[in-house]
Amino acid sequence: MTIFDKLSGFAHKAKENALSRAILSKDKRLDKSMSESLDAASIGLSKMSSFGIPGRVSAVAYDPVSSLLAVGGGVEPDTYIRVFGKGISTSITLSSASRIKYLKFQTGSPTLVAVDTKNIVTTYDLKTKRARGVVATPSIVTSLEHCVGTDWLFIGFADGNVDMFDMEAGAFGEEYGIPNLCLDSYEDQKSQQNQQPPHNVVVSIQMHPTDLDLVLVGYDSAVFLWSIRDQNIKKCFKLPQRSKEEIRLTCLAWSPCGSRFMAGYDNGYMHLWDMRNDNRSLMSRRVFHAGSTTEDNPCEPIYQMAWYVDDNASKSFLVVAGGSDLPDIRGLHVMEYDLNTNDPRDARKQTILSTPIDVADFILLSSEPYFLGMHNPLGLLVVGVDGGIRAYGLDHGHPPLILPPALQFLDPPVEQAYYISQLPHSVFQQLIAPPAQHQHQHQPQQRDLYLPLAGGVAGNGHIYRIPSNDLLLTVHGQSTLRFWDASYTSLRPLSNRTIYCSDDISTQVEQQQQAVTTSKIRQVVLDNHTGGVIVNMNDNTILVYIPDSLEEKQPAGHYSTTQEKFIANCEDTLDEISQLLEDMNNNDEEPPTDNTGQQPDTTLSPSSQPEQQQATNTQQSDSEQNNTKENLGEEGSISKDETNPFISPEQQQAEKSAVKQEESNPSDSSIQQEQQVVEEPTIPQKEKNPNVKIELLDKRNETSGFTLTMKISLEEGTITKMVSGEKSLFGFSTSNASTYVIDRLLGQIVFSINTKGDNYAVTPASGSDANSISTENSGGKETSDKSSPSIIPEDTHITQLGLYSSYSPSNLKSFQTVPQLFIGLSNGHTYQHDITTPSLQPILIPSTLSTTPIIDIHMIDINGNYPPKAETTPTDAPTETSSLSMDQHQQSTEQLARKSSDSGRQQSKDDAASVKSENSNKGGGAVGLLRKTTRKFSKSANRNRSNSQSAPPPPLPQQQDMPPLPTEDTDEVVNSPTSATSSSKRITAGRWEYNEQPNPHFLIIVSKKSMTTFLSGYNTRLFQIDLQSTQGCTEQDTIISSKIMTADGGGSCLTVVLQNGTIIFYTLPHLTPLAKINIPADIVASRRLEDMSYSGDGRIVMWSGAYELEQDLVLLQSKIPHGEAVMLHNPSIRLPPHPIQASVAQKSKKSWLDTVQGAFQKGPLTVAEFDTIMGKKPKIDPETRKSQIAKAQAASSSGGGGSNRSSTGNKVQEESSGVGGVFKELGVKMNERGERLNELETKFEDMNQASGDFLKAVRDYNERQANKKWWEF
């Protein structure tokens, strides 16, 4: 770059700054900060809620007493344990990052035991949600079994031993354990036969459903029935080895009667054993046998079994996972048995509970804790091989149960999420309410069945719902779109709004041929104004859905024309269009002429539409292009018709006036203007763009709650970006640099452009080259004096789209906002297109600080509305106008010519001064470029600047370069095809006007390295900052996303997220750094910061796990209520007494016959005896302890006189009042307690002695009876 180019660039920037300072000095509103009420100290990161679950599930546990569900899983180091209750869920703080392998509740107690892959047993306290004890194991843990009603947990190891773990103490018991039974049996048989050492892995442990003394210990090769009291083997159940193939045990399940059990093996067979006969099994069969089993097609092993009873139906059911010889069968096998039969050897009936994926594990959701939970369970909880959870009821057909929302993120796994915040109340209510057909039509019962979780208590500080109309859209399984009511902190599923896009992207024949298996959702956009959903699929198909509640307002079926459908759907704009048609008919009944001088057909009313317009909706792309070309004109834009809602009345009136003037006086200038308009660069023709096929549909899906109304197919290129705007508009860009704007209600393209087209020409904005396209400030027409085609590089692509309703650069005197399309490119350029006037050439909005890709395009008005609301101010309304004249006195063309030489010299001085001023401001950062300078412009300086090469904003009258001969410039300007009034004003006055907008809009463009604030309409750069100039930012830092946020106090700011997890807040519109916070490192490590979602009230939603979202509040001034206060353990819910204790209590008064029988056989093992055997002192029930204390106090009070008690009490009171009296009183009470215990011990000894005497008497009686002769009876 030469020195002259550098000086020209400095002068160019100085002129831009002077223009922005001039606008800011005239309109003080633009310089007022919108962030004054924001406090930097109130900006932070406060967690509000979590959606989903961090990772796939590897272990589950259910407590039927507390009614809590615990799930664990994840991948190191992102492991987790989450506990779910009724409407609440909370995470447990893990002691290590190892993956969870097993989970077990201590039923009815606030204790959860977890075993990880490193075989470390950790005990968690549900009250504190933290670890209470951590114990390392001597071997690999292979199985767990909890003895309900006690504190003991059986833990089986790979070495064959079984140890007892005290769940309350968090430690292994030292006095009891089951040795390797399989090894002992091998040693006994070693001398008899030459056998190989058996496998020692403990496969399964099963407590007897009714007897605490018996437990099944299953090894690979045998099953042992172990007596806990006698500590010996009762029976050994082992299959005979009839072949060289070794058959291994996989699982066990007791029958409801308790006399039989079922054993599953790895060859797909299950064997029914009687606990009284270990010689052979009662029954042997395959779970599901459909064909021959070979080495190439082996039978599936049996993974898990569970037996449960339905008391109401007097039936029992055996649920089996695995055991099928057909690989296509996925699910659980349910076998039905008759409960009343004495010999249930085979099932009466067998069904398959189908699941979408293979089953890895399952558990019964028990309704009661005892009898192994097999009596009347509530359902089945299935863990798939994909790590997802599914629940099913046990009624006929096994209806699915609705899981907590967090667990639904895994079925199928969530891939994308879109957080839509602050929806209009009417739209939000329509989306969360069930559609009308769901209200009148009876739905299947399974939709109302939820997972039976009733545990947990929410504290006073827990917030269930926030006051905001928020929705969460999640994409599952590539083509399933689910809706959630995100105003609830734990989410509320809107199951009636689920959309299955795979059913809509192909025909029925293609679905039968499995042509949609690769369909995947790329992007989803929600229309905030109508509640419609726009879905972009990976096959370049766009699907447009409308909620059924909105569709009911329309007549059933298709309309005869697309215009009729437009009017029927746009009830809010019908009155406006009708009034517009009436005004135009009254003013001028003569139709306007087009560029060729012919009168086009303008009868586009709903009742009479041209056949060519009707043909737009056909499925043939060629005919669509031809018909669209006829109706939209030669330039490929929408026809300038009286019924066009995108053309303002001023533009239509100007066209009519121009037509009348041409008809009355066809001068040479008009002919030259006509020729020039024909030759100017135009928007590329339809033939140069990819073929877009639009198909209008009315495909109502009663289960999804949406109706598919439009299907758009793109034959060339790939859809890269989508954006939604007002007035039912949405746009999308393609990989071949094409952009389309489609009216959803019209069902047609209203605007299209290709940024790499040969005829793509741009109008440079303020500060660009003066050889640009001049636009009329009031007309809507444009001229091309020195227009040049676009020079966009081939490697440049579209990175962002913006579709807002704002002021049009083509008509700044009209304060009515119209749709504007902004296209951001990868080279840092942004182009603006007026959709209402497609013939206008695009306007380049420059960003001089960076050439990096455009990240975001925002629009906000001066009142903080984001995006701005549509303005409906009439164009002829009186407005206040401020003139920014660069020359205070009007000069004629001759005066400009005489002073041209002086102007050139003075201009050099002014440029040098501008360069000096810029260099002085540059040291203060990028914002310093836009600071006000203290140098005052003289009149001559103003005159010279009016003749300089700087160009005003695109919509303003621009001055052409001033050549040495002013007459050439004058002739050039006069010959420009603009209105005579405007041309004369620019030439003679040498000034342009700034019309104060009633509600100015700020256009904020964010690139990877910079942020810029423009005045919308004028496109004048007001403020700009480079990211590197922000304190703490380096050259490697880049912006990945941004959002405009507004706090409750009304303060607005620009929130920017960097690639390193830093969030920076900038003031608006000045873009001054306000605060900086950092995202947690674990979230940054997920590398999904680009997928963050934002809320306009100061919230962010980011991925904190593979399938988990975290919502945080950053603008703490918003004061959105949030907080989590969950108590998992409810002390009011207690475990009922063990049935064995109840049976013993009922038999406390024995008859003489029971006494005789008890002398020869032992009674059932009680919980107290169980604890004693395990080496733990029996616990005394709190109620029993209170009664014992009350009896002891009553006995002590009745033992002495009142005077002694009184004196003793006074003595104790006197002693307690002195120093150390408390300890003396405590000592007295301890002595009294010791005396009572001694008394109890004496009583127990007496009872034992009496029972021994009684037993001796019974034996003597039996002997006497046995020795009696027959005649003695």
Secondary structure as the mmCIF struct_conf table of DSSP 4:
data_model
#
loop_
_struct_conf.conf_type_id
_struct_conf.id
_struct_conf.beg_label_comp_id
_struct_conf.beg_label_asym_id
_struct_conf.beg_label_seq_id
_struct_conf.end_label_comp_id
_struct_conf.end_label_asym_id
_struct_conf.end_label_seq_id
HELX_RH_AL_P HELX_RH_AL_P1 ILE A 3 LYS A 26
HELX_RH_3T_P HELX_RH_3T_P1 LYS A 28 ASP A 31
BEND BEND1 LYS A 32 LYS A 32
BEND BEND2 MET A 34 MET A 34
TURN_TY1_P TURN_TY1_P1 GLU A 36 SER A 37
HELX_RH_3T_P HELX_RH_3T_P2 ALA A 40 SER A 42
STRN STRN1 ILE A 43 ILE A 53
BEND BEND3 PRO A 54 GLY A 55
STRN STRN2 VAL A 57 ASP A 63
TURN_TY1_P TURN_TY1_P2 PRO A 64 SER A 67
STRN STRN3 LEU A 68 VAL A 75
TURN_TY1_P TURN_TY1_P3 GLU A 76 PRO A 77
STRN STRN4 ASP A 78 PHE A 84
BEND BEND4 LYS A 86 GLY A 87
STRN STRN5 SER A 89 SER A 91
BEND BEND5 SER A 95 SER A 96
BEND BEND6 SER A 98 SER A 98
HELX_LH_PP_P HELX_LH_PP_P1 ARG A 99 ARG A 99
STRN STRN6 ILE A 100 PHE A 105
TURN_TY1_P TURN_TY1_P4 THR A 107 GLY A 108
BEND BEND7 SER A 109 PRO A 110
STRN STRN7 THR A 111 ASP A 116
TURN_TY1_P TURN_TY1_P5 THR A 117 LYS A 118
STRN STRN8 ILE A 120 ASP A 125
TURN_TY1_P TURN_TY1_P6 LEU A 126 LYS A 129
STRN STRN9 ARG A 130 ALA A 136
BEND BEND8 PRO A 138 SER A 139
STRN STRN10 VAL A 141 HIS A 146
TURN_TY1_P TURN_TY1_P7 VAL A 148 GLY A 149
BEND BEND9 THR A 150 ASP A 151
STRN STRN11 TRP A 152 PHE A 157
TURN_TY1_P TURN_TY1_P8 ALA A 158 ASP A 159
BEND BEND10 GLY A 160 GLY A 160
STRN STRN12 VAL A 162 ASP A 166
TURN_TY1_P TURN_TY1_P9 MET A 167 GLY A 170
STRN STRN13 ALA A 171 ILE A 178
HELX_RH_AL_P HELX_RH_AL_P2 LEU A 181 LYS A 190
TURN_TY1_P TURN_TY1_P10 SER A 191 GLN A 192
BEND BEND11 GLN A 193 GLN A 193
HELX_LH_PP_P HELX_LH_PP_P2 GLN A 196 HIS A 199
STRN STRN14 VAL A 202 MET A 207
BEND BEND12 PRO A 209 THR A 210
TURN_TY1_P TURN_TY1_P11 LEU A 212 ASP A 213
STRN STRN15 LEU A 214 TYR A 219
BEND BEND13 ASP A 220 SER A 221
STRN STRN16 VAL A 223 SER A 227
TURN_TY1_P TURN_TY1_P12 ILE A 228 GLN A 231
STRN STRN17 ASN A 232 PHE A 237
BEND BEND14 SER A 243 GLU A 245
HELX_LH_PP_P HELX_LH_PP_P3 GLU A 246 ILE A 247
STRN STRN18 LEU A 249 TRP A 254
TURN_TY1_P TURN_TY1_P13 PRO A 256 CYS A 257
BEND BEND15 GLY A 258 SER A 259
STRN STRN19 ARG A 260 TYR A 265
TURN_TY1_P TURN_TY1_P14 ASP A 266 ASN A 267
BEND BEND16 GLY A 268 GLY A 268
STRN STRN20 TYR A 269 ASP A 274
TURN_TY1_P TURN_TY1_P15 MET A 275 ARG A 276
STRN STRN21 ASN A 277 ASN A 277
BEND BEND17 ASN A 279 ARG A 280
BEND BEND18 LEU A 282 LEU A 282
STRN STRN22 MET A 283 ARG A 286
BEND BEND19 VAL A 287 VAL A 287
STRN STRN23 PHE A 288 PHE A 288
BEND BEND20 GLY A 291 GLY A 291
BEND BEND21 GLU A 295 ASN A 297
HELX_LH_PP_P HELX_LH_PP_P4 PRO A 298 PRO A 301
STRN STRN24 ILE A 302 ASP A 310
TURN_TY1_P TURN_TY1_P16 ASP A 311 SER A 314
STRN STRN25 LYS A 315 GLY A 322
STRN STRN26 SER A 324 SER A 324
BEND BEND22 ASP A 325 ASP A 325
TURN_TY1_P TURN_TY1_P17 PRO A 327 ASP A 328
STRN STRN27 GLY A 331 ASP A 338
TURN_TY1_P TURN_TY1_P18 LEU A 339 ASN A 340
BEND BEND23 ASN A 342 ASN A 342
BEND BEND24 ASP A 346 ASP A 346
BEND BEND25 ARG A 348 ARG A 348
STRN STRN28 LYS A 349 SER A 354
BEND BEND26 PRO A 356 ILE A 357
STRN STRN29 VAL A 359 LEU A 365
BEND BEND27 SER A 367 TYR A 370
HELX_RH_3T_P HELX_RH_3T_P3 PHE A 371 GLY A 373
STRN STRN30 HIS A 375 HIS A 375
BEND BEND28 ASN A 376 ASN A 376
STRN STRN31 GLY A 379 GLY A 384
TURN_TY1_P TURN_TY1_P19 VAL A 385 ASP A 386
BEND BEND29 GLY A 387 GLY A 387
STRN STRN32 ILE A 389 TYR A 392
BEND BEND30 LEU A 394 ASP A 395
TURN_TY1_P TURN_TY1_P20 HIS A 396 GLY A 397
HELX_LH_PP_P HELX_LH_PP_P5 PRO A 399 PRO A 399
STRN STRN33 PRO A 400 LEU A 401
STRN STRN34 ILE A 402 ILE A 402
HELX_LH_PP_P HELX_LH_PP_P6 LEU A 403 PRO A 404
HELX_RH_AL_P HELX_RH_AL_P3 PRO A 405 GLN A 408
TURN_TY1_P TURN_TY1_P21 PHE A 409 PHE A 409
STRN STRN35 LEU A 410 LEU A 410
TURN_TY1_P TURN_TY1_P22 ASP A 411 PRO A 412
STRN STRN36 PRO A 413 PRO A 413
STRN STRN37 VAL A 414 ILE A 420
BEND BEND31 GLN A 422 GLN A 422
HELX_RH_AL_P HELX_RH_AL_P4 HIS A 425 ILE A 432
BEND BEND32 ALA A 433 ALA A 433
HELX_LH_PP_P HELX_LH_PP_P7 PRO A 434 PRO A 435
HELX_RH_AL_P HELX_RH_AL_P5 ALA A 436 HIS A 440
BEND BEND33 GLN A 441 GLN A 441
HELX_LH_PP_P HELX_LH_PP_P8 HIS A 442 PRO A 444
HELX_RH_3T_P HELX_RH_3T_P4 GLN A 445 ASP A 448
STRN STRN38 TYR A 450 TYR A 450
STRN STRN39 VAL A 457 ALA A 458
TURN_TY1_P TURN_TY1_P23 ASN A 460 GLY A 461
BEND BEND34 TYR A 464 TYR A 464
STRN STRN40 ARG A 465 ARG A 465
BEND BEND35 PRO A 467 SER A 468
STRN STRN41 LEU A 471 HIS A 476
TURN_TY1_P TURN_TY1_P24 GLY A 477 SER A 479
STRN STRN42 THR A 480 ASP A 485
TURN_TY1_P TURN_TY1_P25 ALA A 486 SER A 487
STRN STRN43 TYR A 488 TYR A 488
TURN_TY1_P TURN_TY1_P26 THR A 489 SER A 490
STRN STRN44 ARG A 492 PRO A 493
HELX_RH_3T_P HELX_RH_3T_P5 SER A 495 ARG A 497
STRN STRN45 ILE A 499 TYR A 500
HELX_RH_3T_P HELX_RH_3T_P6 CYS A 501 ASP A 503
TURN_TY1_P TURN_TY1_P27 ASP A 504 ASP A 504
BEND BEND36 ILE A 505 SER A 506
HELX_RH_AL_P HELX_RH_AL_P6 GLN A 508 GLN A 512
TURN_TY1_P TURN_TY1_P28 GLN A 513 THR A 518
STRN STRN46 ILE A 521 LEU A 526
TURN_TY1_P TURN_TY1_P29 ASN A 528 THR A 530
STRN STRN47 VAL A 533 MET A 537
TURN_TY1_P TURN_TY1_P30 ASN A 538 ASP A 539
BEND BEND37 ASN A 540 ASN A 540
STRN STRN48 THR A 541 PRO A 547
HELX_RH_AL_P HELX_RH_AL_P7 ASP A 548 GLU A 551
TURN_TY1_P TURN_TY1_P31 GLU A 552 LYS A 553
BEND BEND38 GLN A 554 GLN A 554
HELX_LH_PP_P HELX_LH_PP_P9 PRO A 555 PRO A 555
BEND BEND39 ALA A 556 GLY A 557
BEND BEND40 SER A 560 THR A 561
HELX_RH_AL_P HELX_RH_AL_P8 THR A 562 ASN A 569
HELX_RH_AL_P HELX_RH_AL_P9 GLU A 571 ASN A 587
BEND BEND41 GLU A 590 GLU A 590
HELX_LH_PP_P HELX_LH_PP_P10 PRO A 591 THR A 593
TURN_TY1_P TURN_TY1_P32 ASN A 595 THR A 596
BEND BEND42 GLY A 597 GLY A 597
BEND BEND43 PRO A 606 SER A 608
HELX_RH_AL_P HELX_RH_AL_P10 GLU A 611 GLN A 614
HELX_RH_3T_P HELX_RH_3T_P7 ALA A 615 ASN A 617
BEND BEND44 THR A 618 GLN A 619
HELX_RH_AL_P HELX_RH_AL_P11 SER A 621 LEU A 632
TURN_TY1_P TURN_TY1_P33 GLY A 633 GLY A 636
BEND BEND45 SER A 637 SER A 637
TURN_TY1_P TURN_TY1_P34 GLU A 642 THR A 643
TURN_TY1_P TURN_TY1_P35 PRO A 645 PHE A 646
BEND BEND46 ILE A 647 ILE A 647
HELX_RH_AL_P HELX_RH_AL_P12 PRO A 649 SER A 664
HELX_RH_AL_P HELX_RH_AL_P13 ASP A 668 GLU A 679
BEND BEND47 GLU A 680 GLU A 680
HELX_LH_PP_P HELX_LH_PP_P11 ILE A 683 GLN A 685
HELX_RH_3T_P HELX_RH_3T_P8 LYS A 686 LYS A 688
BEND BEND48 ASN A 689 ASN A 689
HELX_LH_PP_P HELX_LH_PP_P12 PRO A 690 ASN A 691
STRN STRN49 VAL A 692 ASN A 701
TURN_TY1_P TURN_TY1_P36 GLU A 702 GLY A 705
STRN STRN50 PHE A 706 LEU A 714
BEND BEND49 GLU A 715 GLY A 717
STRN STRN51 ILE A 719 SER A 724
BEND BEND50 GLU A 726 GLU A 726
TURN_TY1_P TURN_TY1_P37 LYS A 727 SER A 728
STRN STRN52 LEU A 729 THR A 734
TURN_TY1_P TURN_TY1_P38 SER A 735 ASN A 736
BEND BEND51 ALA A 737 ALA A 737
STRN STRN53 SER A 738 ASP A 743
TURN_TY1_P TURN_TY1_P39 ARG A 744 GLY A 747
STRN STRN54 GLN A 748 ASN A 754
TURN_TY1_P TURN_TY1_P40 THR A 755 LYS A 756
TURN_TY1_P TURN_TY1_P41 ASP A 758 ASN A 759
STRN STRN55 ALA A 761 ALA A 761
STRN STRN56 THR A 763 PRO A 764
TURN_TY1_P TURN_TY1_P42 SER A 766 GLY A 767
BEND BEND52 SER A 768 SER A 768
BEND BEND53 ALA A 770 ASN A 771
STRN STRN57 THR A 775 THR A 775
TURN_TY1_P TURN_TY1_P43 ASN A 777 GLY A 779
BEND BEND54 GLY A 780 GLY A 780
STRN STRN58 GLU A 782 GLU A 782
BEND BEND55 ASP A 785 LYS A 786
STRN STRN59 PRO A 789 PRO A 789
TURN_TY1_P TURN_TY1_P44 GLU A 794 ASP A 795
STRN STRN60 ILE A 798 SER A 806
TURN_TY1_P TURN_TY1_P45 PRO A 809 SER A 810
TURN_TY1_P TURN_TY1_P46 LEU A 812 LYS A 813
STRN STRN61 GLN A 816 GLN A 816
STRN STRN62 VAL A 818 LEU A 825
TURN_TY1_P TURN_TY1_P47 SER A 826 ASN A 827
BEND BEND56 GLY A 828 GLY A 828
STRN STRN63 THR A 830 ASP A 834
TURN_TY1_P TURN_TY1_P48 ILE A 835 THR A 836
TURN_TY1_P TURN_TY1_P49 PRO A 838 SER A 839
BEND BEND57 LEU A 840 LEU A 840
HELX_LH_PP_P HELX_LH_PP_P13 GLN A 841 PRO A 842
STRN STRN64 ILE A 843 ILE A 845
TURN_TY1_P TURN_TY1_P50 THR A 848 LEU A 849
BEND BEND58 THR A 852 THR A 852
HELX_LH_PP_P HELX_LH_PP_P14 PRO A 853 PRO A 853
STRN STRN65 ILE A 854 ASP A 861
TURN_TY1_P TURN_TY1_P51 ILE A 862 ASN A 863
BEND BEND59 TYR A 866 PRO A 867
HELX_LH_PP_P HELX_LH_PP_P15 PRO A 868 GLU A 871
STRN STRN66 THR A 872 THR A 872
TURN_TY1_P TURN_TY1_P52 THR A 875 ASP A 876
BEND BEND60 ALA A 877 ALA A 877
STRN STRN67 THR A 881 LEU A 884
BEND BEND61 MET A 886 HIS A 889
HELX_RH_AL_P HELX_RH_AL_P14 THR A 893 ARG A 898
TURN_TY1_P TURN_TY1_P53 LYS A 899 LYS A 899
HELX_RH_AL_P HELX_RH_AL_P15 SER A 900 LYS A 922
TURN_TY1_P TURN_TY1_P54 GLY A 923 GLY A 924
HELX_RH_3T_P HELX_RH_3T_P9 ALA A 926 LEU A 930
BEND BEND62 ARG A 931 ARG A 931
HELX_LH_PP_P HELX_LH_PP_P16 LYS A 932 THR A 933
BEND BEND63 THR A 934 THR A 934
HELX_LH_PP_P HELX_LH_PP_P17 ARG A 935 SER A 938
HELX_RH_AL_P HELX_RH_AL_P16 LYS A 939 SER A 946
TURN_TY1_P TURN_TY1_P55 ASN A 947 ASN A 947
BEND BEND64 SER A 948 GLN A 949
TURN_TY1_P TURN_TY1_P56 PRO A 954 PRO A 955
BEND BEND65 LEU A 956 LEU A 956
HELX_LH_PP_P HELX_LH_PP_P18 PRO A 957 ASP A 961
BEND BEND66 PRO A 964 LEU A 965
HELX_RH_AL_P HELX_RH_AL_P17 PRO A 966 VAL A 974
TURN_TY1_P TURN_TY1_P57 ASN A 975 ASN A 975
BEND BEND67 SER A 976 THR A 978
HELX_RH_AL_P HELX_RH_AL_P18 ALA A 980 SER A 984
HELX_RH_PI_P HELX_RH_PI_P1 LYS A 985 ALA A 989
STRN STRN68 TRP A 992 ASN A 995
HELX_LH_PP_P HELX_LH_PP_P19 GLU A 996 GLN A 997
BEND BEND68 PRO A 998 ASN A 999
STRN STRN69 HIS A 1001 SER A 1007
BEND BEND69 LYS A 1008 LYS A 1009
STRN STRN70 SER A 1010 LEU A 1015
TURN_TY1_P TURN_TY1_P58 SER A 1016 ASN A 1019
STRN STRN71 THR A 1020 ASP A 1026
HELX_RH_3T_P HELX_RH_3T_P10 LEU A 1027 SER A 1029
BEND BEND70 THR A 1030 THR A 1030
TURN_TY1_P TURN_TY1_P59 GLN A 1031 GLY A 1032
TURN_TY1_P TURN_TY1_P60 GLU A 1035 GLN A 1036
STRN STRN72 ILE A 1039 THR A 1046
TURN_TY1_P TURN_TY1_P61 ASP A 1048 GLY A 1049
BEND BEND71 GLY A 1050 GLY A 1050
STRN STRN73 SER A 1052 LEU A 1058
TURN_TY1_P TURN_TY1_P62 GLN A 1059 ASN A 1060
BEND BEND72 GLY A 1061 GLY A 1061
STRN STRN74 THR A 1062 THR A 1067
TURN_TY1_P TURN_TY1_P63 LEU A 1068 HIS A 1070
STRN STRN75 PRO A 1073 ASN A 1078
HELX_RH_AL_P HELX_RH_AL_P19 ALA A 1081 ALA A 1085
TURN_TY1_P TURN_TY1_P64 SER A 1086 ARG A 1087
HELX_RH_3T_P HELX_RH_3T_P11 LEU A 1089 ASP A 1091
STRN STRN76 SER A 1093 SER A 1095
TURN_TY1_P TURN_TY1_P65 GLY A 1096 GLY A 1098
STRN STRN77 ARG A 1099 GLY A 1105
TURN_TY1_P TURN_TY1_P66 ALA A 1106 ALA A 1106
STRN STRN78 TYR A 1107 LEU A 1115
HELX_RH_3T_P HELX_RH_3T_P12 LEU A 1116 SER A 1118
STRN STRN79 VAL A 1126 MET A 1127
TURN_TY1_P TURN_TY1_P67 PRO A 1131 SER A 1132
HELX_LH_PP_P HELX_LH_PP_P20 LEU A 1135 HIS A 1138
HELX_RH_AL_P HELX_RH_AL_P20 PRO A 1139 GLN A 1146
TURN_TY1_P TURN_TY1_P68 LYS A 1147 LYS A 1147
BEND BEND73 SER A 1148 LYS A 1149
HELX_RH_AL_P HELX_RH_AL_P21 TRP A 1152 GLY A 1158
TURN_TY1_P TURN_TY1_P69 ALA A 1159 PHE A 1160
BEND BEND74 GLN A 1161 GLN A 1161
HELX_LH_PP_P HELX_LH_PP_P21 PRO A 1164 THR A 1166
HELX_RH_AL_P HELX_RH_AL_P22 VAL A 1167 ILE A 1173
TURN_TY1_P TURN_TY1_P70 MET A 1174 GLY A 1175
HELX_LH_PP_P HELX_LH_PP_P22 LYS A 1177 ASP A 1181
HELX_RH_AL_P HELX_RH_AL_P23 PRO A 1182 GLY A 1199
BEND BEND75 GLY A 1200 GLY A 1200
HELX_RH_AL_P HELX_RH_AL_P24 GLY A 1202 SER A 1217
BEND BEND76 GLY A 1218 GLY A 1218
TURN_TY1_P TURN_TY1_P71 VAL A 1219 GLY A 1220
HELX_RH_AL_P HELX_RH_AL_P25 GLY A 1221 ASN A 1267
HELX_RH_3T_P HELX_RH_3T_P13 TRP A 1270 GLU A 1272
#
